[in-house]
């Protein structure tokens, strides 16, 4: 074998640093999948999943009316999110109302985000990292930092919660935008195409969920630092290089940010009554909003390094910020980060300050500066942790000596093992609604409006499942902690009223078990879909209702009708026979005859003459019987 052939042997590739980085990146990706692997069996949670997905009357397969709604709606949600609704509609077309499909989508898209994060970290290291690094260590450094971001328990909410798919999708497009932006070549046609593709990805990101409205400011920080490395000392050459880059960013990304920021602001003031109006300056003053801002900016600096105490739902932060237990820790972390990025000479000279400045800008729209009360939720850290991740990658790449690299790998391996174990341990809290509310209430030690609302939501969820005794107990438990709560008092009275109505309806229908409100909600949406001739969407909701209460024969009979109109005659006939058998005579001859005539008509159109003849004869017999 000659020298040229030996260059392509595995040993030679290993020597050039190809296999080690690839293996490390692969292990990081597999670890991210393994950390959140159980989510594929999780259910929907009555914590916005009902509003966004399974009881959303507008959600269906992508067609003309659905596209018009998602492009024009500013009332159903407090934000303008057409691409977010499009993502849910695509998943609905693929999986219907099966929660497994939505959780699979979250998991796999999180895996794609992991690879993008590693790629971005590697590109940043090539620009600001030490020049004397070898071939493999920059990639290993980026992969270790990516694992820290991907395996972290702060990612649980975005991966395990079906509604958080919008956050995962929004970040996917944002990461794609940033990668295209930093890898383009100025002055070339491919470079210009990458720039416009980057702007298009950013548009899709804010159209999915406007969590990165300040992204153009982060790009300006990147451009300023890049020009600083070329022209040290903020010279005239720096401005000549920065000015055209600034105009490009503001003319493309800035315009997108302004458009979707304005649309989001409009939606916030025109959303439905359940959302309420944003607080005015008279309600939440400017000094209080600045305290909120400082709290949020500092919180996401220290929280990734100490994710305790773990909470599924964060306490709401009201007007009194400084008494919060972690407020001063957050202020201290913010002050330290500002000094490290903007005050240290090394950071200013190397351009590393841009990472800290980008972090400060990115959090502005999602901090308490514009909304109150606000929540320091884990979902925000999906974006907020990215500058930290890049900083960690650069610091790891700066370990030039072999002993420092080995020490860094060992320390990080220990940290990653701990994060992996903690994530797997905490993941079960998002399994279903019952586990979620029990865990969330147990973790919220402070009695505030958020905990009161959780009691209310738990009681409402149990009432929706027709567990009226448990729902009353949840209200009583909440009233012990909040004795003056009008919300819980009214909810308890509503539960008693619903129980009486359900008992009366069960007697009229001959049912031995109460019909949950969830079933009736699915039935209402199905009837609405059938009125608009959306038979497939109606069938999805009717199947979801039967999964909750299989003995509820009116829904099974309606499903048979929806299946007939879809041309699925065999499945419709089987469903009709099951409904007739389980009704024990409560389905009238007129109702049954109407279905059989419908079945006969569709069967004749499909060329099923024998089925059409039999259905017609049976229908005529039932009509004659009912007219006696």
Secondary structure as UniProt FT lines:
FT   HELIX           3..6
FT   TURN            7..8
FT   HELIX           10..15
FT   TURN            16..17
FT   HELIX           19..35
FT   HELIX           37..41
FT   TURN            46..48
FT   HELIX           50..54
FT   TURN            57..58
FT   HELIX           64..72
FT   HELIX           82..95
FT   TURN            96..97
FT   HELIX           99..128
FT   TURN            131..132
FT   TURN            135..136
FT   HELIX           137..150
FT   HELIX           153..155
FT   HELIX           156..160
FT   HELIX           162..164
FT   HELIX           165..182
FT   TURN            186..187
FT   HELIX           189..208
FT   TURN            213..214
FT   HELIX           215..230
FT   TURN            232..234
FT   HELIX           236..249
FT   HELIX           250..254
FT   HELIX           255..270
FT   TURN            273..275
FT   TURN            281..283
FT   HELIX           286..302
FT   HELIX           303..305
FT   STRAND          316..317
FT   TURN            322..323
FT   TURN            325..326
FT   HELIX           327..338
FT   HELIX           339..343
FT   HELIX           345..350
FT   TURN            351..352
FT   HELIX           353..362
FT   TURN            363..366
FT   TURN            368..369
FT   STRAND          374..375
FT   HELIX           378..397
FT   HELIX           402..427
FT   HELIX           428..430
FT   HELIX           433..443
FT   HELIX           449..464
FT   TURN            465..466
FT   HELIX           468..481
FT   TURN            483..484
FT   HELIX           486..509
FT   HELIX           517..531
FT   TURN            532..533
FT   HELIX           535..548
FT   TURN            550..551
FT   HELIX           553..565
FT   TURN            566..567
FT   HELIX           569..583
FT   TURN            584..585
FT   HELIX           589..605
FT   TURN            606..607
FT   HELIX           609..626
//
